[in-house]
Amino acid sequence: MAQNDNNGKMSREEAGRMGGEATANNHDREFYQEIGSQGGEATKNSQDSDFYQEIGQKGGQATLDSHGKEFYQEIGSESGQARGSSDDSDSGDGKMSREEAGRKGGQARSKSD
């Protein structure tokens, strides 16, 4: 372990890393799922819909920045095709098919960029 010039003491970064590693070694996947669930529930109880809208927009923009608009077109098309193949029948209820919605979503996204 590398030590810095803090009179032989461990830095906060080093202590945090070692603590994280020790926790990871002592707990399984279910532990992390449980604490994640508890954190999500606490956030849900303390935040409003504006919070989720803002982080959703930030995440969408980050994905767009890293993958480009073609990514959205492709996943929209693939989603529409996958859902369309499992539900090709026209239900006659006036609703758009899943395939059509995926295709239109990909086209709308490409026109707005």
MARVOMAR-583187 format. One line per 2 residues: number of its first residue (from 0); their letters; for each residue x, y, z of N, C-alpha, C, O, CB. Coordinates in steps of 0.05 Angstrom, whole numbers. Glycine has a CB too. Example, Ala and Ser with C-alpha at 12.3 -4.5 7.8 and 13.67 -1.06 7.14 Angstrom:
<sites>
0	as	264/-114/156/246/-90/156/264/-66/156/285/-66/169/226/-89/181 | 257/-45/142/273/-21/143/258/1/157/268/23/161/282/-12/114
</sites>
This chain:
<sites>
0	ma	17/-23/0/0/0/0/18/24/0/37/27/16/-19/0/24 | 11/43/-18/27/68/-20/17/87/2/-6/90/7/24/81/-48
2	qn	37/100/15/30/119/35/39/146/26/59/149/12/42/112/62 | 25/167/34/33/194/26/50/207/47/60/193/65/8/211/20
4	dn	54/233/46/71/247/65/56/257/89/62/279/99/85/269/51 | 36/243/99/21/251/122/32/238/147/17/226/163/-9/244/119
6	ng	58/240/151/71/228/174/66/198/177/62/188/198/63/242/200 | 66/185/154/62/156/154/32/148/156/27/124/157/77/143/176
8	km	14/167/157/-14/161/160/-27/156/132/-17/166/112/-29/183/175 | -48/141/132/-62/135/108/-79/159/99/-91/173/116/-80/110/112
10	sr	-81/164/73/-98/186/64/-127/178/65/-133/154/68/-90/194/35 | -145/197/63/-173/190/63/-180/173/39/-196/155/41/-190/216/62
12	ee	-168/179/17/-172/163/-8/-164/134/-3/-179/115/-10/-157/174/-32 | -141/130/9/-132/103/14/-150/89/34/-157/65/30/-103/103/25
14	ag	-158/103/55/-175/91/75/-202/84/63/-213/62/69/-179/110/99 | -213/101/47/-238/96/33/-237/72/15/-255/55/15/-247/120/18
16	rm	-215/70/0/-212/47/-18/-210/21/-3/-223/2/-10/-187/51/-36 | -194/22/19/-191/-3/35/-217/-10/48/-224/-34/50/-169/1/56
18	gg	-232/10/58/-258/4/70/-278/-8/50/-293/-26/57/-269/29/83 | -278/3/26/-295/-7/5/-288/-35/-3/-306/-52/-7/-294/11/-19
20	ea	-263/-41/-4/-254/-68/-11/-262/-88/11/-271/-110/6/-224/-69/-16 | -258/-80/36/-265/-97/59/-295/-102/59/-304/-125/64/-257/-84/86
22	ta	-311/-82/54/-341/-85/53/-348/-104/30/-364/-122/34/-355/-58/49 | -336/-100/7/-342/-118/-16/-334/-147/-10/-348/-165/-18/-326/-108/-41
24	nn	-313/-151/5/-305/-178/12/-323/-191/33/-325/-215/34/-276/-178/22 | -336/-175/49/-353/-185/71/-382/-187/64/-398/-199/80/-350/-168/95
26	hd	-391/-177/41/-419/-177/35/-424/-188/7/-407/-186/-11/-431/-149/38 | -448/-199/3/-455/-210/-23/-473/-191/-39/-480/-169/-30/-468/-237/-19
28	re	-481/-200/-62/-498/-185/-80/-524/-176/-66/-533/-153/-70/-504/-201/-105 | -536/-194/-51/-561/-187/-38/-559/-164/-19/-577/-148/-16/-572/-212/-23
30	fy	-536/-161/-6/-531/-139/12/-532/-113/-3/-545/-94/5/-504/-142/26 | -519/-112/-26/-518/-87/-42/-546/-82/-54/-554/-58/-57/-497/-90/-64
32	qe	-560/-103/-61/-587/-99/-72/-605/-87/-50/-621/-69/-55/-599/-125/-82 | -603/-96/-26/-619/-87/-4/-613/-58/3/-631/-41/6/-615/-104/21
34	ig	-587/-51/5/-581/-23/12/-588/-4/-11/-596/19/-7/-551/-20/19 | -586/-14/-35/-594/2/-59/-624/7/-58/-634/29/-64/-586/-12/-85
36	sq	-639/-14/-51/-668/-12/-49/-676/8/-28/-694/25/-31/-681/-39/-44 | -663/7/-5/-668/25/17/-662/54/9/-677/72/16/-652/17/42
38	gg	-640/58/-5/-633/84/-14/-652/95/-34/-660/119/-33/-605/84/-26 | -661/78/-52/-681/86/-72/-708/94/-59/-720/113/-67/-686/64/-92
40	ea	-716/79/-39/-740/85/-24/-738/111/-9/-756/128/-9/-747/62/-4 | -715/116/3/-711/141/18/-711/165/-2/-722/186/5/-684/140/33
42	tk	-699/161/-25/-699/183/-45/-727/188/-55/-735/211/-58/-680/175/-69 | -742/167/-60/-770/170/-69/-786/186/-49/-803/202/-56/-782/142/-74
44	ns	-781/181/-23/-797/194/-2/-788/223/2/-803/239/13/-794/179/23 | -764/230/-7/-754/257/-1/-754/275/-26/-748/299/-24/-727/256/10
46	qd	-759/264/-50/-757/280/-74/-784/281/-88/-802/264/-84/-736/268/-93 | -788/301/-105/-813/303/-121/-808/295/-150/-785/288/-157/-824/332/-119
48	sd	-829/297/-166/-826/289/-194/-807/306/-210/-794/297/-229/-853/290/-207 | -803/331/-202/-784/349/-216/-755/338/-213/-740/339/-232/-785/377/-204
50	fy	-749/326/-190/-722/314/-186/-718/292/-206/-697/291/-220/-720/304/-157 | -737/274/-209/-734/251/-227/-735/260/-256/-721/249/-273/-757/231/-223
52	qe	-750/281/-262/-750/291/-289/-723/303/-296/-712/298/-318/-772/313/-293 | -711/318/-278/-685/330/-283/-663/308/-286/-647/310/-305/-677/348/-260
54	ig	-663/288/-269/-641/268/-272/-646/251/-297/-627/241/-309/-640/250/-247 | -672/247/-304/-677/232/-329/-667/247/-353/-656/235/-372/-707/227/-332
56	qk	-672/274/-353/-662/290/-376/-632/290/-377/-620/288/-398/-673/319/-373 | -619/292/-354/-590/292/-353/-579/265/-363/-560/264/-379/-579/297/-325
58	gg	-591/243/-355/-583/217/-364/-587/213/-394/-570/202/-408/-597/196/-349 | -610/223/-403/-616/221/-432/-596/237/-448/-586/229/-469/-644/231/-438
60	qa	-589/261/-439/-570/278/-453/-542/266/-452/-528/266/-472/-569/306/-440 | -534/254/-429/-508/241/-428/-507/217/-447/-486/213/-460/-503/232/-399
62	tl	-529/202/-449/-529/180/-468/-527/190/-497/-513/179/-513/-554/163/-464 | -542/211/-503/-541/223/-529/-513/232/-536/-503/228/-558/-561/246/-532
64	ds	-500/246/-517/-473/256/-521/-453/234/-525/-435/236/-542/-464/273/-497 | -456/211/-511/-437/190/-514/-442/171/-536/-424/158/-547/-435/175/-488
66	hg	-468/167/-544/-475/147/-564/-486/159/-590/-485/146/-611/-496/129/-553 | -496/184/-590/-506/196/-614/-535/189/-619/-546/170/-608/-489/189/-637
68	ke	-547/204/-637/-576/200/-643/-581/174/-657/-603/163/-654/-586/223/-660 | -561/163/-670/-564/137/-684/-570/115/-663/-585/96/-669/-539/130/-700
70	fy	-559/118/-640/-564/98/-618/-594/97/-612/-605/75/-611/-548/106/-593 | -606/120/-609/-635/121/-603/-652/110/-626/-671/96/-622/-644/149/-596
72	qe	-643/116/-650/-658/106/-674/-656/76/-674/-676/62/-680/-646/118/-700 | -633/65/-669/-629/36/-670/-645/22/-648/-658/3/-654/-599/30/-667
74	ig	-643/32/-624/-657/18/-602/-688/21/-606/-703/3/-598/-649/28/-575 | -696/44/-616/-725/47/-621/-735/28/-643/-756/16/-640/-731/76/-630
76	se	-719/25/-663/-726/7/-685/-725/-22/-675/-744/-38/-681/-707/10/-708 | -704/-30/-660/-702/-57/-650/-725/-63/-631/-736/-85/-631/-675/-61/-636
78	sg	-732/-44/-614/-753/-48/-595/-780/-52/-609/-795/-70/-603/-755/-25/-575 | -784/-35/-629/-809/-38/-645/-810/-65/-659/-832/-77/-659/-811/-16/-665
80	qa	-788/-74/-670/-788/-99/-684/-792/-122/-665/-807/-141/-671/-762/-103/-699 | -779/-121/-642/-781/-143/-622/-810/-145/-611/-821/-166/-609/-761/-139/-599
82	rg	-821/-122/-605/-848/-122/-594/-868/-128/-616/-888/-142/-611/-854/-95/-581 | -863/-119/-640/-881/-124/-662/-882/-153/-669/-904/-163/-676/-873/-108/-686
84	ss	-860/-167/-667/-860/-196/-674/-875/-212/-653/-885/-234/-659/-831/-206/-676 | -877/-202/-628/-892/-217/-608/-921/-208/-606/-937/-220/-593/-878/-214/-581
86	dd	-927/-185/-620/-954/-175/-619/-961/-161/-645/-965/-137/-647/-957/-154/-595 | -962/-178/-666/-967/-167/-693/-996/-161/-699/-1002/-147/-718/-957/-186/-713
88	sd	-1014/-171/-683/-1042/-167/-689/-1051/-139/-683/-1042/-127/-663/-1059/-187/-674 | -1068/-129/-700/-1080/-102/-696/-1103/-107/-677/-1122/-121/-684/-1089/-88/-723
90	sg	-1103/-94/-654/-1123/-99/-635/-1149/-84/-641/-1170/-90/-630/-1114/-91/-607 | -1148/-65/-660/-1172/-50/-668/-1181/-30/-647/-1203/-20/-649/-1193/-70/-673
92	dg	-1164/-24/-627/-1172/-6/-606/-1163/23/-611/-1166/40/-594/-1162/-15/-579 | -1152/28/-635/-1143/55/-642/-1115/61/-632/-1105/83/-637/-1162/74/-632
94	km	-1103/43/-618/-1076/49/-607/-1055/41/-628/-1059/23/-644/-1071/33/-581 | -1033/56/-627/-1010/51/-645/-997/25/-636/-994/19/-612/-990/75/-645
96	sr	-988/9/-656/-973/-15/-649/-946/-8/-636/-936/14/-640/-969/-33/-674 | -935/-26/-622/-909/-22/-610/-887/-17/-631/-869/-1/-627/-901/-46/-592
98	ee	-889/-32/-652/-869/-29/-674/-871/-1/-686/-850/12/-690/-874/-50/-696 | -895/8/-691/-899/35/-702/-889/56/-683/-877/76/-691/-929/39/-709
100	ag	-895/53/-657/-886/73/-637/-855/74/-636/-844/96/-634/-897/66/-609 | -842/51/-637/-813/51/-637/-801/64/-662/-782/79/-660/-803/22/-635
102	rk	-813/59/-685/-804/71/-710/-808/101/-709/-790/116/-716/-819/58/-733 | -832/110/-701/-838/138/-700/-820/152/-680/-811/175/-684/-867/143/-694
104	gg	-815/139/-657/-797/151/-637/-769/156/-648/-757/177/-643/-796/134/-612 | -759/136/-662/-732/139/-674/-732/161/-695/-712/175/-697/-724/113/-686
106	qa	-753/162/-711/-754/183/-732/-757/211/-719/-744/230/-728/-777/178/-751 | -773/214/-699/-777/240/-686/-751/249/-673/-744/272/-674/-799/239/-665
108	rs	-737/231/-661/-711/237/-648/-691/247/-669/-676/266/-664/-700/213/-633 | -691/234/-692/-671/242/-713/-678/269/-725/-660/284/-733/-670/221/-735
110	ks	-704/276/-726/-712/302/-737/-706/325/-717/-700/347/-726/-742/302/-744 | -706/319/-691/-701/340/-672/-672/346/-667/-665/366/-655/-714/333/-645
112	d	-654/329/-677/-625/333/-672/-612/344/-696/-587/348/-696/-612/307/-665
</sites>
